[in-house]
Amino acid sequence: MPIAQFLEGSEFDPETKRVIRVAFEMTRIALRYGNQGDLSEILGKTVATRLIELARSSELNPDHLCESVLSEFRQHF
């Protein structure tokens, strides 16, 4: 699941969208989920939504974005 569908029509400038895409791919790889099936769709949507929320709060470092999402997943699993 690409993150592009969540960024279309967003208020982000091109550089911020690039950072979010990088963080999304980093997180996807770290969580080891692919692009198939219902689980990957749910995880993709959850990760994308959280990355966008973090970016809206001015976090624009892809490493920090990724680590923040991973930390939240670790707390729940």
PQR file with spaces between the fields and no chain letter, atoms N, CA, C, O and H, PARSE charges and radii, in Angstrom:
ATOM       1  N    MET     1       0.836   -1.171    0.000 -0.4000 1.5000
ATOM       2  CA   MET     1       0.000    0.000    0.000 -0.0000 2.0000
ATOM       3  C    MET     1       0.884    1.239    0.000  0.5500 1.7000
ATOM       4  O    MET     1       1.591    1.482    0.978 -0.5500 1.4000
ATOM       5  N    PRO     2       0.865    2.012   -1.047 -0.5600 1.5000
ATOM       6  CA   PRO     2       1.643    3.252   -1.061  0.2800 2.0000
ATOM       7  C    PRO     2       0.959    4.341   -0.246  0.5500 1.7000
ATOM       8  O    PRO     2      -0.264    4.363   -0.111 -0.5500 1.4000
ATOM       9  N    ILE     3       1.759    5.227    0.286 -0.4000 1.5000
ATOM      10  CA   ILE     3       1.226    6.305    1.110 -0.0000 2.0000
ATOM      11  C    ILE     3       0.652    7.443    0.261  0.5500 1.7000
ATOM      12  O    ILE     3      -0.037    8.317    0.787 -0.5500 1.4000
ATOM      13  H    ILE     3       2.753    5.209    0.176  0.4000 1.0000
ATOM      14  N    ALA     4       0.927    7.440   -1.022 -0.4000 1.5000
ATOM      15  CA   ALA     4       0.502    8.534   -1.904 -0.0000 2.0000
ATOM      16  C    ALA     4      -0.987    8.836   -1.785  0.5500 1.7000
ATOM      17  O    ALA     4      -1.381   10.002   -1.817 -0.5500 1.4000
ATOM      18  H    ALA     4       1.487    6.730   -1.449  0.4000 1.0000
ATOM      19  N    GLN     5      -1.816    7.811   -1.648 -0.4000 1.5000
ATOM      20  CA   GLN     5      -3.259    8.036   -1.573 -0.0000 2.0000
ATOM      21  C    GLN     5      -3.648    8.860   -0.349  0.5500 1.7000
ATOM      22  O    GLN     5      -4.681    9.529   -0.364 -0.5500 1.4000
ATOM      23  H    GLN     5      -1.496    6.864   -1.622  0.4000 1.0000
ATOM      24  N    PHE     6      -2.844    8.823    0.703 -0.4000 1.5000
ATOM      25  CA   PHE     6      -3.130    9.600    1.906 -0.0000 2.0000
ATOM      26  C    PHE     6      -2.596   11.028    1.801  0.5500 1.7000
ATOM      27  O    PHE     6      -3.031   11.916    2.534 -0.5500 1.4000
ATOM      28  H    PHE     6      -2.005    8.280    0.715  0.4000 1.0000
ATOM      29  N    LEU     7      -1.658   11.239    0.894 -0.4000 1.5000
ATOM      30  CA   LEU     7      -1.044   12.562    0.757 -0.0000 2.0000
ATOM      31  C    LEU     7      -1.685   13.406   -0.341  0.5500 1.7000
ATOM      32  O    LEU     7      -1.467   14.616   -0.400 -0.5500 1.4000
ATOM      33  H    LEU     7      -1.304   10.517    0.299  0.4000 1.0000
ATOM      34  N    GLU     8      -2.469   12.781   -1.205 -0.4000 1.5000
ATOM      35  CA   GLU     8      -3.116   13.515   -2.283 -0.0000 2.0000
ATOM      36  C    GLU     8      -4.037   14.578   -1.699  0.5500 1.7000
ATOM      37  O    GLU     8      -4.840   14.300   -0.807 -0.5500 1.4000
ATOM      38  H    GLU     8      -2.647   11.798   -1.157  0.4000 1.0000
ATOM      39  N    GLY     9      -3.911   15.784   -2.206 -0.4000 1.5000
ATOM      40  CA   GLY     9      -4.763   16.873   -1.758 -0.0000 2.0000
ATOM      41  C    GLY     9      -4.414   17.396   -0.374  0.5500 1.7000
ATOM      42  O    GLY     9      -5.159   18.205    0.181 -0.5500 1.4000
ATOM      43  H    GLY     9      -3.260   16.009   -2.930  0.4000 1.0000
ATOM      44  N    SER    10      -3.292   16.951    0.199 -0.4000 1.5000
ATOM      45  CA   SER    10      -2.916   17.416    1.535 -0.0000 2.0000
ATOM      46  C    SER    10      -2.287   18.799    1.452  0.5500 1.7000
ATOM      47  O    SER    10      -1.942   19.293    0.379 -0.5500 1.4000
ATOM      48  H    SER    10      -2.688   16.294   -0.251  0.4000 1.0000
ATOM      49  N    GLU    11      -2.155   19.394    2.612 -0.4000 1.5000
ATOM      50  CA   GLU    11      -1.594   20.743    2.702 -0.0000 2.0000
ATOM      51  C    GLU    11      -0.072   20.756    2.686  0.5500 1.7000
ATOM      52  O    GLU    11       0.534   21.826    2.737 -0.5500 1.4000
ATOM      53  H    GLU    11      -2.436   18.992    3.484  0.4000 1.0000
ATOM      54  N    PHE    12       0.554   19.591    2.615 -0.4000 1.5000
ATOM      55  CA   PHE    12       2.003   19.509    2.708 -0.0000 2.0000
ATOM      56  C    PHE    12       2.692   19.955    1.421  0.5500 1.7000
ATOM      57  O    PHE    12       2.192   19.738    0.317 -0.5500 1.4000
ATOM      58  H    PHE    12       0.062   18.721    2.573  0.4000 1.0000
ATOM      59  N    ASP    13       3.853   20.582    1.596 -0.4000 1.5000
ATOM      60  CA   ASP    13       4.667   20.950    0.438 -0.0000 2.0000
ATOM      61  C    ASP    13       5.378   19.696   -0.070  0.5500 1.7000
ATOM      62  O    ASP    13       5.408   18.682    0.627 -0.5500 1.4000
ATOM      63  H    ASP    13       4.259   20.757    2.492  0.4000 1.0000
ATOM      64  N    PRO    14       5.948   19.750   -1.272 -0.5600 1.5000
ATOM      65  CA   PRO    14       6.585   18.552   -1.857  0.2800 2.0000
ATOM      66  C    PRO    14       7.688   17.938   -0.988  0.5500 1.7000
ATOM      67  O    PRO    14       7.813   16.715   -0.931 -0.5500 1.4000
ATOM      68  N    GLU    15       8.482   18.761   -0.319 -0.4000 1.5000
ATOM      69  CA   GLU    15       9.560   18.225    0.515 -0.0000 2.0000
ATOM      70  C    GLU    15       8.995   17.469    1.720  0.5500 1.7000
ATOM      71  O    GLU    15       9.511   16.412    2.084 -0.5500 1.4000
ATOM      72  H    GLU    15       8.381   19.754   -0.366  0.4000 1.0000
ATOM      73  N    THR    16       7.963   17.992    2.328 -0.4000 1.5000
ATOM      74  CA   THR    16       7.350   17.309    3.465 -0.0000 2.0000
ATOM      75  C    THR    16       6.730   15.995    3.016  0.5500 1.7000
ATOM      76  O    THR    16       6.825   14.995    3.727 -0.5500 1.4000
ATOM      77  H    THR    16       7.544   18.850    2.033  0.4000 1.0000
ATOM      78  N    LYS    17       6.106   15.983    1.868 -0.4000 1.5000
ATOM      79  CA   LYS    17       5.547   14.735    1.335 -0.0000 2.0000
ATOM      80  C    LYS    17       6.654   13.713    1.107  0.5500 1.7000
ATOM      81  O    LYS    17       6.467   12.525    1.371 -0.5500 1.4000
ATOM      82  H    LYS    17       6.028   16.796    1.291  0.4000 1.0000
ATOM      83  N    ARG    18       7.806   14.168    0.620 -0.4000 1.5000
ATOM      84  CA   ARG    18       8.934   13.261    0.398 -0.0000 2.0000
ATOM      85  C    ARG    18       9.399   12.666    1.723  0.5500 1.7000
ATOM      86  O    ARG    18       9.651   11.464    1.812 -0.5500 1.4000
ATOM      87  H    ARG    18       7.958   15.132    0.406  0.4000 1.0000
ATOM      88  N    VAL    19       9.514   13.501    2.747 -0.4000 1.5000
ATOM      89  CA   VAL    19       9.943   13.037    4.068 -0.0000 2.0000
ATOM      90  C    VAL    19       8.965   12.000    4.619  0.5500 1.7000
ATOM      91  O    VAL    19       9.379   10.979    5.168 -0.5500 1.4000
ATOM      92  H    VAL    19       9.310   14.477    2.675  0.4000 1.0000
ATOM      93  N    ILE    20       7.673   12.266    4.469 -0.4000 1.5000
ATOM      94  CA   ILE    20       6.662   11.326    4.958 -0.0000 2.0000
ATOM      95  C    ILE    20       6.749   10.008    4.190  0.5500 1.7000
ATOM      96  O    ILE    20       6.628    8.937    4.784 -0.5500 1.4000
ATOM      97  H    ILE    20       7.337   13.096    4.023  0.4000 1.0000
ATOM      98  N    ARG    21       6.960   10.082    2.870 -0.4000 1.5000
ATOM      99  CA   ARG    21       7.093    8.849    2.078 -0.0000 2.0000
ATOM     100  C    ARG    21       8.305    8.035    2.525  0.5500 1.7000
ATOM     101  O    ARG    21       8.227    6.811    2.634 -0.5500 1.4000
ATOM     102  H    ARG    21       7.059   10.953    2.388  0.4000 1.0000
ATOM     103  N    VAL    22       9.419    8.710    2.784 -0.4000 1.5000
ATOM     104  CA   VAL    22      10.624    8.023    3.250 -0.0000 2.0000
ATOM     105  C    VAL    22      10.354    7.361    4.602  0.5500 1.7000
ATOM     106  O    VAL    22      10.690    6.194    4.803 -0.5500 1.4000
ATOM     107  H    VAL    22       9.482    9.704    2.696  0.4000 1.0000
ATOM     108  N    ALA    23       9.753    8.101    5.521 -0.4000 1.5000
ATOM     109  CA   ALA    23       9.450    7.557    6.846 -0.0000 2.0000
ATOM     110  C    ALA    23       8.487    6.378    6.745  0.5500 1.7000
ATOM     111  O    ALA    23       8.621    5.406    7.488 -0.5500 1.4000
ATOM     112  H    ALA    23       9.480    9.049    5.358  0.4000 1.0000
ATOM     113  N    PHE    24       7.520    6.456    5.837 -0.4000 1.5000
ATOM     114  CA   PHE    24       6.566    5.362    5.638 -0.0000 2.0000
ATOM     115  C    PHE    24       7.297    4.100    5.191  0.5500 1.7000
ATOM     116  O    PHE    24       7.050    3.016    5.719 -0.5500 1.4000
ATOM     117  H    PHE    24       7.412    7.246    5.234  0.4000 1.0000
ATOM     118  N    GLU    25       8.186    4.239    4.231 -0.4000 1.5000
ATOM     119  CA   GLU    25       8.922    3.065    3.738 -0.0000 2.0000
ATOM     120  C    GLU    25       9.830    2.499    4.818  0.5500 1.7000
ATOM     121  O    GLU    25       9.943    1.282    4.960 -0.5500 1.4000
ATOM     122  H    GLU    25       8.387    5.120    3.803  0.4000 1.0000
ATOM     123  N    MET    26      10.475    3.370    5.576 -0.4000 1.5000
ATOM     124  CA   MET    26      11.342    2.910    6.667 -0.0000 2.0000
ATOM     125  C    MET    26      10.529    2.125    7.693  0.5500 1.7000
ATOM     126  O    MET    26      10.960    1.072    8.164 -0.5500 1.4000
ATOM     127  H    MET    26      10.383    4.359    5.460  0.4000 1.0000
ATOM     128  N    THR    27       9.364    2.640    8.032 -0.4000 1.5000
ATOM     129  CA   THR    27       8.510    1.988    9.021 -0.0000 2.0000
ATOM     130  C    THR    27       7.978    0.664    8.489  0.5500 1.7000
ATOM     131  O    THR    27       7.942   -0.334    9.209 -0.5500 1.4000
ATOM     132  H    THR    27       9.014    3.495    7.649  0.4000 1.0000
ATOM     133  N    ARG    28       7.568    0.660    7.228 -0.4000 1.5000
ATOM     134  CA   ARG    28       7.062   -0.562    6.610 -0.0000 2.0000
ATOM     135  C    ARG    28       8.130   -1.653    6.631  0.5500 1.7000
ATOM     136  O    ARG    28       7.840   -2.808    6.943 -0.5500 1.4000
ATOM     137  H    ARG    28       7.598    1.471    6.643  0.4000 1.0000
ATOM     138  N    ILE    29       9.342   -1.289    6.304 -0.4000 1.5000
ATOM     139  CA   ILE    29      10.436   -2.261    6.298 -0.0000 2.0000
ATOM     140  C    ILE    29      10.729   -2.746    7.717  0.5500 1.7000
ATOM     141  O    ILE    29      10.930   -3.941    7.938 -0.5500 1.4000
ATOM     142  H    ILE    29       9.578   -0.351    6.051  0.4000 1.0000
ATOM     143  N    ALA    30      10.752   -1.826    8.669 -0.4000 1.5000
ATOM     144  CA   ALA    30      11.036   -2.201   10.058 -0.0000 2.0000
ATOM     145  C    ALA    30       9.970   -3.133   10.623  0.5500 1.7000
ATOM     146  O    ALA    30      10.278   -4.035   11.402 -0.5500 1.4000
ATOM     147  H    ALA    30      10.589   -0.856    8.489  0.4000 1.0000
ATOM     148  N    LEU    31       8.720   -2.915   10.231 -0.4000 1.5000
ATOM     149  CA   LEU    31       7.636   -3.766   10.704 -0.0000 2.0000
ATOM     150  C    LEU    31       7.501   -5.061    9.892  0.5500 1.7000
ATOM     151  O    LEU    31       6.756   -5.971   10.256 -0.5500 1.4000
ATOM     152  H    LEU    31       8.470   -2.182    9.598  0.4000 1.0000
ATOM     153  N    ARG    32       8.238   -5.112    8.795 -0.4000 1.5000
ATOM     154  CA   ARG    32       8.286   -6.293    7.926 -0.0000 2.0000
ATOM     155  C    ARG    32       6.926   -6.709    7.389  0.5500 1.7000
ATOM     156  O    ARG    32       6.560   -7.884    7.416 -0.5500 1.4000
ATOM     157  H    ARG    32       8.843   -4.373    8.499  0.4000 1.0000
ATOM     158  N    TYR    33       6.195   -5.734    6.908 -0.4000 1.5000
ATOM     159  CA   TYR    33       4.957   -6.102    6.235 -0.0000 2.0000
ATOM     160  C    TYR    33       5.036   -5.678    4.786  0.5500 1.7000
ATOM     161  O    TYR    33       5.631   -4.653    4.454 -0.5500 1.4000
ATOM     162  H    TYR    33       6.491   -4.779    6.886  0.4000 1.0000
ATOM     163  N    GLY    34       4.436   -6.469    3.936 -0.4000 1.5000
ATOM     164  CA   GLY    34       4.487   -6.233    2.507 -0.0000 2.0000
ATOM     165  C    GLY    34       3.326   -5.400    2.017  0.5500 1.7000
ATOM     166  O    GLY    34       2.758   -4.596    2.756 -0.5500 1.4000
ATOM     167  H    GLY    34       3.953   -7.302    4.206  0.4000 1.0000
ATOM     168  N    ASN    35       2.987   -5.601    0.779 -0.4000 1.5000
ATOM     169  CA   ASN    35       1.919   -4.841    0.146 -0.0000 2.0000
ATOM     170  C    ASN    35       0.759   -5.734   -0.253  0.5500 1.7000
ATOM     171  O    ASN    35       0.107   -5.491   -1.269 -0.5500 1.4000
ATOM     172  H    ASN    35       3.449   -6.254    0.178  0.4000 1.0000
ATOM     173  N    GLN    36       0.495   -6.764    0.537 -0.4000 1.5000
ATOM     174  CA   GLN    36      -0.562   -7.700    0.169 -0.0000 2.0000
ATOM     175  C    GLN    36      -1.457   -7.971    1.366  0.5500 1.7000
ATOM     176  O    GLN    36      -0.994   -7.981    2.507 -0.5500 1.4000
ATOM     177  H    GLN    36       1.023   -6.961    1.362  0.4000 1.0000
ATOM     178  N    GLY    37      -2.711   -8.185    1.112 -0.4000 1.5000
ATOM     179  CA   GLY    37      -3.637   -8.651    2.128 -0.0000 2.0000
ATOM     180  C    GLY    37      -4.210   -7.570    3.015  0.5500 1.7000
ATOM     181  O    GLY    37      -3.773   -6.419    3.017 -0.5500 1.4000
ATOM     182  H    GLY    37      -3.087   -8.177    0.185  0.4000 1.0000
ATOM     183  N    ASP    38      -5.212   -7.994    3.772 -0.4000 1.5000
ATOM     184  CA   ASP    38      -5.929   -7.084    4.651 -0.0000 2.0000
ATOM     185  C    ASP    38      -5.051   -6.527    5.769  0.5500 1.7000
ATOM     186  O    ASP    38      -5.148   -5.345    6.099 -0.5500 1.4000
ATOM     187  H    ASP    38      -5.567   -8.929    3.771  0.4000 1.0000
ATOM     188  N    LEU    39      -4.201   -7.360    6.353 -0.4000 1.5000
ATOM     189  CA   LEU    39      -3.354   -6.905    7.444 -0.0000 2.0000
ATOM     190  C    LEU    39      -2.425   -5.794    6.985  0.5500 1.7000
ATOM     191  O    LEU    39      -2.274   -4.789    7.681 -0.5500 1.4000
ATOM     192  H    LEU    39      -4.123   -8.321    6.085  0.4000 1.0000
ATOM     193  N    SER    40      -1.799   -5.959    5.823 -0.4000 1.5000
ATOM     194  CA   SER    40      -0.892   -4.914    5.347 -0.0000 2.0000
ATOM     195  C    SER    40      -1.654   -3.632    5.038  0.5500 1.7000
ATOM     196  O    SER    40      -1.120   -2.534    5.199 -0.5500 1.4000
ATOM     197  H    SER    40      -1.921   -6.775    5.258  0.4000 1.0000
ATOM     198  N    GLU    41      -2.899   -3.770    4.594 -0.4000 1.5000
ATOM     199  CA   GLU    41      -3.712   -2.577    4.328 -0.0000 2.0000
ATOM     200  C    GLU    41      -4.036   -1.842    5.629  0.5500 1.7000
ATOM     201  O    GLU    41      -3.963   -0.615    5.692 -0.5500 1.4000
ATOM     202  H    GLU    41      -3.333   -4.662    4.463  0.4000 1.0000
ATOM     203  N    ILE    42      -4.389   -2.592    6.653 -0.4000 1.5000
ATOM     204  CA   ILE    42      -4.687   -1.978    7.957 -0.0000 2.0000
ATOM     205  C    ILE    42      -3.440   -1.344    8.546  0.5500 1.7000
ATOM     206  O    ILE    42      -3.491   -0.208    9.020 -0.5500 1.4000
ATOM     207  H    ILE    42      -4.448   -3.589    6.602  0.4000 1.0000
ATOM     208  N    LEU    43      -2.320   -2.058    8.526 -0.4000 1.5000
ATOM     209  CA   LEU    43      -1.074   -1.505    9.039 -0.0000 2.0000
ATOM     210  C    LEU    43      -0.652   -0.273    8.247  0.5500 1.7000
ATOM     211  O    LEU    43      -0.228    0.730    8.822 -0.5500 1.4000
ATOM     212  H    LEU    43      -2.278   -2.980    8.142  0.4000 1.0000
ATOM     213  N    GLY    44      -0.771   -0.356    6.931 -0.4000 1.5000
ATOM     214  CA   GLY    44      -0.397    0.782    6.090 -0.0000 2.0000
ATOM     215  C    GLY    44      -1.208    2.017    6.407  0.5500 1.7000
ATOM     216  O    GLY    44      -0.662    3.116    6.503 -0.5500 1.4000
ATOM     217  H    GLY    44      -1.115   -1.170    6.464  0.4000 1.0000
ATOM     218  N    LYS    45      -2.490    1.846    6.569 -0.4000 1.5000
ATOM     219  CA   LYS    45      -3.367    2.989    6.889 -0.0000 2.0000
ATOM     220  C    LYS    45      -3.032    3.550    8.266  0.5500 1.7000
ATOM     221  O    LYS    45      -2.981    4.766    8.445 -0.5500 1.4000
ATOM     222  H    LYS    45      -2.934    0.953    6.492  0.4000 1.0000
ATOM     223  N    THR    46      -2.803    2.671    9.235 -0.4000 1.5000
ATOM     224  CA   THR    46      -2.467    3.102   10.588 -0.0000 2.0000
ATOM     225  C    THR    46      -1.151    3.869   10.607  0.5500 1.7000
ATOM     226  O    THR    46      -1.054    4.939   11.208 -0.5500 1.4000
ATOM     227  H    THR    46      -2.845    1.683    9.090  0.4000 1.0000
ATOM     228  N    VAL    47      -0.140    3.313    9.946 -0.4000 1.5000
ATOM     229  CA   VAL    47       1.172    3.965    9.892 -0.0000 2.0000
ATOM     230  C    VAL    47       1.070    5.306    9.164  0.5500 1.7000
ATOM     231  O    VAL    47       1.589    6.313    9.646 -0.5500 1.4000
ATOM     232  H    VAL    47      -0.219    2.444    9.458  0.4000 1.0000
ATOM     233  N    ALA    48       0.415    5.326    8.022 -0.4000 1.5000
ATOM     234  CA   ALA    48       0.281    6.561    7.243 -0.0000 2.0000
ATOM     235  C    ALA    48      -0.423    7.646    8.048  0.5500 1.7000
ATOM     236  O    ALA    48       0.019    8.795    8.073 -0.5500 1.4000
ATOM     237  H    ALA    48      -0.006    4.508    7.630  0.4000 1.0000
ATOM     238  N    THR    49      -1.505    7.282    8.698 -0.4000 1.5000
ATOM     239  CA   THR    49      -2.265    8.250    9.488 -0.0000 2.0000
ATOM     240  C    THR    49      -1.409    8.830   10.605  0.5500 1.7000
ATOM     241  O    THR    49      -1.415   10.040   10.834 -0.5500 1.4000
ATOM     242  H    THR    49      -1.864    6.349    8.678  0.4000 1.0000
ATOM     243  N    ARG    50      -0.683    7.978   11.291 -0.4000 1.5000
ATOM     244  CA   ARG    50       0.143    8.459   12.407 -0.0000 2.0000
ATOM     245  C    ARG    50       1.303    9.315   11.911  0.5500 1.7000
ATOM     246  O    ARG    50       1.614   10.333   12.528 -0.5500 1.4000
ATOM     247  H    ARG    50      -0.678    6.995   11.105  0.4000 1.0000
ATOM     248  N    LEU    51       1.946    8.933   10.821 -0.4000 1.5000
ATOM     249  CA   LEU    51       3.041    9.741   10.271 -0.0000 2.0000
ATOM     250  C    LEU    51       2.542   11.120    9.866  0.5500 1.7000
ATOM     251  O    LEU    51       3.219   12.120   10.104 -0.5500 1.4000
ATOM     252  H    LEU    51       1.693    8.105   10.320  0.4000 1.0000
ATOM     253  N    ILE    52       1.382   11.178    9.265 -0.4000 1.5000
ATOM     254  CA   ILE    52       0.815   12.464    8.848 -0.0000 2.0000
ATOM     255  C    ILE    52       0.501   13.327   10.071  0.5500 1.7000
ATOM     256  O    ILE    52       0.752   14.532   10.062 -0.5500 1.4000
ATOM     257  H    ILE    52       0.833   10.365    9.072  0.4000 1.0000
ATOM     258  N    GLU    53      -0.043   12.716   11.116 -0.4000 1.5000
ATOM     259  CA   GLU    53      -0.319   13.467   12.349 -0.0000 2.0000
ATOM     260  C    GLU    53       0.965   14.038   12.937  0.5500 1.7000
ATOM     261  O    GLU    53       1.007   15.197   13.350 -0.5500 1.4000
ATOM     262  H    GLU    53      -0.247   11.737   11.123  0.4000 1.0000
ATOM     263  N    LEU    54       2.005   13.222   12.974 -0.4000 1.5000
ATOM     264  CA   LEU    54       3.288   13.686   13.505 -0.0000 2.0000
ATOM     265  C    LEU    54       3.882   14.798   12.646  0.5500 1.7000
ATOM     266  O    LEU    54       4.433   15.765   13.173 -0.5500 1.4000
ATOM     267  H    LEU    54       1.972   12.281   12.639  0.4000 1.0000
ATOM     268  N    ALA    55       3.773   14.666   11.338 -0.4000 1.5000
ATOM     269  CA   ALA    55       4.293   15.704   10.439 -0.0000 2.0000
ATOM     270  C    ALA    55       3.527   17.009   10.625  0.5500 1.7000
ATOM     271  O    ALA    55       4.112   18.088   10.542 -0.5500 1.4000
ATOM     272  H    ALA    55       3.326   13.881   10.909  0.4000 1.0000
ATOM     273  N    ARG    56       2.238   16.917   10.873 -0.4000 1.5000
ATOM     274  CA   ARG    56       1.438   18.127   11.126 -0.0000 2.0000
ATOM     275  C    ARG    56       1.884   18.828   12.404  0.5500 1.7000
ATOM     276  O    ARG    56       1.717   20.040   12.544 -0.5500 1.4000
ATOM     277  H    ARG    56       1.763   16.040   10.941  0.4000 1.0000
ATOM     278  N    SER    57       2.450   18.068   13.330 -0.4000 1.5000
ATOM     279  CA   SER    57       2.932   18.675   14.571 -0.0000 2.0000
ATOM     280  C    SER    57       4.395   19.112   14.443  0.5500 1.7000
ATOM     281  O    SER    57       5.079   19.324   15.445 -0.5500 1.4000
ATOM     282  H    SER    57       2.586   17.084   13.216  0.4000 1.0000
ATOM     283  N    SER    58       4.859   19.242   13.214 -0.4000 1.5000
ATOM     284  CA   SER    58       6.179   19.809   12.870 -0.0000 2.0000
ATOM     285  C    SER    58       7.356   18.853   12.971  0.5500 1.7000
ATOM     286  O    SER    58       8.500   19.303   12.914 -0.5500 1.4000
ATOM     287  H    SER    58       4.304   19.071   12.400  0.4000 1.0000
ATOM     288  N    GLU    59       7.127   17.566   13.118 -0.4000 1.5000
ATOM     289  CA   GLU    59       8.236   16.612   13.078 -0.0000 2.0000
ATOM     290  C    GLU    59       8.506   16.270   11.621  0.5500 1.7000
ATOM     291  O    GLU    59       7.661   15.676   10.950 -0.5500 1.4000
ATOM     292  H    GLU    59       6.197   17.201   13.164  0.4000 1.0000
ATOM     293  N    LEU    60       9.688   16.646   11.130 -0.4000 1.5000
ATOM     294  CA   LEU    60       9.989   16.438    9.712 -0.0000 2.0000
ATOM     295  C    LEU    60      11.290   15.683    9.480  0.5500 1.7000
ATOM     296  O    LEU    60      11.875   15.761    8.400 -0.5500 1.4000
ATOM     297  H    LEU    60      10.373   17.129   11.675  0.4000 1.0000
ATOM     298  N    ASN    61      11.735   14.958   10.483 -0.4000 1.5000
ATOM     299  CA   ASN    61      12.906   14.113   10.330 -0.0000 2.0000
ATOM     300  C    ASN    61      12.392   12.687   10.107  0.5500 1.7000
ATOM     301  O    ASN    61      11.718   12.138   10.979 -0.5500 1.4000
ATOM     302  H    ASN    61      11.259   14.894   11.360  0.4000 1.0000
ATOM     303  N    PRO    62      12.697   12.080    8.961 -0.5600 1.5000
ATOM     304  CA   PRO    62      12.152   10.741    8.695  0.2800 2.0000
ATOM     305  C    PRO    62      12.570    9.698    9.728  0.5500 1.7000
ATOM     306  O    PRO    62      11.794    8.793   10.036 -0.5500 1.4000
ATOM     307  N    ASP    63      13.778    9.809   10.262 -0.4000 1.5000
ATOM     308  CA   ASP    63      14.218    8.867   11.293 -0.0000 2.0000
ATOM     309  C    ASP    63      13.358    8.998   12.548  0.5500 1.7000
ATOM     310  O    ASP    63      12.944    7.999   13.136 -0.5500 1.4000
ATOM     311  H    ASP    63      14.409   10.543   10.012  0.4000 1.0000
ATOM     312  N    HIS    64      13.095   10.245   12.952 -0.4000 1.5000
ATOM     313  CA   HIS    64      12.271   10.467   14.149 -0.0000 2.0000
ATOM     314  C    HIS    64      10.824   10.049   13.921  0.5500 1.7000
ATOM     315  O    HIS    64      10.190    9.476   14.807 -0.5500 1.4000
ATOM     316  H    HIS    64      13.431   11.057   12.474  0.4000 1.0000
ATOM     317  N    LEU    65      10.308   10.337   12.736 -0.4000 1.5000
ATOM     318  CA   LEU    65       8.944    9.926   12.411 -0.0000 2.0000
ATOM     319  C    LEU    65       8.815    8.409   12.516  0.5500 1.7000
ATOM     320  O    LEU    65       7.905    7.890   13.162 -0.5500 1.4000
ATOM     321  H    LEU    65      10.823   10.802   12.016  0.4000 1.0000
ATOM     322  N    CYS    66       9.731    7.721   11.877 -0.4000 1.5000
ATOM     323  CA   CYS    66       9.716    6.253   11.886 -0.0000 2.0000
ATOM     324  C    CYS    66       9.829    5.728   13.309  0.5500 1.7000
ATOM     325  O    CYS    66       9.040    4.876   13.718 -0.5500 1.4000
ATOM     326  H    CYS    66      10.471    8.142   11.352  0.4000 1.0000
ATOM     327  N    GLU    67      10.784    6.218   14.055 -0.4000 1.5000
ATOM     328  CA   GLU    67      10.996    5.727   15.422 -0.0000 2.0000
ATOM     329  C    GLU    67       9.807    6.010   16.321  0.5500 1.7000
ATOM     330  O    GLU    67       9.484    5.199   17.189 -0.5500 1.4000
ATOM     331  H    GLU    67      11.425    6.910   13.722  0.4000 1.0000
ATOM     332  N    SER    68       9.154    7.142   16.127 -0.4000 1.5000
ATOM     333  CA   SER    68       7.965    7.457   16.929 -0.0000 2.0000
ATOM     334  C    SER    68       6.860    6.442   16.682  0.5500 1.7000
ATOM     335  O    SER    68       6.230    5.963   17.625 -0.5500 1.4000
ATOM     336  H    SER    68       9.416    7.800   15.422  0.4000 1.0000
ATOM     337  N    VAL    69       6.628    6.117   15.431 -0.4000 1.5000
ATOM     338  CA   VAL    69       5.590    5.137   15.103 -0.0000 2.0000
ATOM     339  C    VAL    69       5.979    3.759   15.615  0.5500 1.7000
ATOM     340  O    VAL    69       5.141    3.043   16.164 -0.5500 1.4000
ATOM     341  H    VAL    69       7.140    6.505   14.665  0.4000 1.0000
ATOM     342  N    LEU    70       7.229    3.384   15.442 -0.4000 1.5000
ATOM     343  CA   LEU    70       7.679    2.080   15.943 -0.0000 2.0000
ATOM     344  C    LEU    70       7.547    1.997   17.461  0.5500 1.7000
ATOM     345  O    LEU    70       7.172    0.951   17.990 -0.5500 1.4000
ATOM     346  H    LEU    70       7.909    3.966   14.996  0.4000 1.0000
ATOM     347  N    SER    71       7.846    3.070   18.159 -0.4000 1.5000
ATOM     348  CA   SER    71       7.715    3.088   19.614 -0.0000 2.0000
ATOM     349  C    SER    71       6.267    2.870   20.028  0.5500 1.7000
ATOM     350  O    SER    71       5.987    2.141   20.980 -0.5500 1.4000
ATOM     351  H    SER    71       8.151    3.920   17.729  0.4000 1.0000
ATOM     352  N    GLU    72       5.363    3.497   19.317 -0.4000 1.5000
ATOM     353  CA   GLU    72       3.946    3.321   19.621 -0.0000 2.0000
ATOM     354  C    GLU    72       3.505    1.879   19.382  0.5500 1.7000
ATOM     355  O    GLU    72       2.725    1.331   20.161 -0.5500 1.4000
ATOM     356  H    GLU    72       5.590    4.089   18.544  0.4000 1.0000
ATOM     357  N    PHE    73       4.001    1.262   18.307 -0.4000 1.5000
ATOM     358  CA   PHE    73       3.670   -0.144   18.046 -0.0000 2.0000
ATOM     359  C    PHE    73       4.232   -1.032   19.145  0.5500 1.7000
ATOM     360  O    PHE    73       3.567   -1.965   19.593 -0.5500 1.4000
ATOM     361  H    PHE    73       4.635    1.706   17.675  0.4000 1.0000
ATOM     362  N    ARG    74       5.455   -0.747   19.580 -0.4000 1.5000
ATOM     363  CA   ARG    74       6.078   -1.569   20.628 -0.0000 2.0000
ATOM     364  C    ARG    74       5.279   -1.517   21.934  0.5500 1.7000
ATOM     365  O    ARG    74       5.192   -2.513   22.652 -0.5500 1.4000
ATOM     366  H    ARG    74       5.996    0.011   19.216  0.4000 1.0000
ATOM     367  N    GLN    75       4.700   -0.357   22.236 -0.4000 1.5000
ATOM     368  CA   GLN    75       3.912   -0.221   23.457 -0.0000 2.0000
ATOM     369  C    GLN    75       2.660   -1.086   23.427  0.5500 1.7000
ATOM     370  O    GLN    75       2.182   -1.526   24.473 -0.5500 1.4000
ATOM     371  H    GLN    75       4.771    0.452   21.653  0.4000 1.0000
ATOM     372  N    HIS    76       2.133   -1.328   22.247 -0.4000 1.5000
ATOM     373  CA   HIS    76       0.877   -2.055   22.124 -0.0000 2.0000
ATOM     374  C    HIS    76       1.053   -3.545   21.838  0.5500 1.7000
ATOM     375  O    HIS    76       0.105   -4.319   21.973 -0.5500 1.4000
ATOM     376  H    HIS    76       2.522   -0.970   21.397  0.4000 1.0000
ATOM     377  N    PHE    77       2.239   -3.940   21.452 -0.4000 1.5000
ATOM     378  CA   PHE    77       2.438   -5.361   21.091 -0.0000 2.0000
ATOM     379  C    PHE    77       3.589   -5.968   21.838  0.5500 1.7000
ATOM     380  O    PHE    77       3.891   -7.147   21.654 -0.5500 1.4000
ATOM     381  H    PHE    77       3.009   -3.310   21.342  0.4000 1.0000
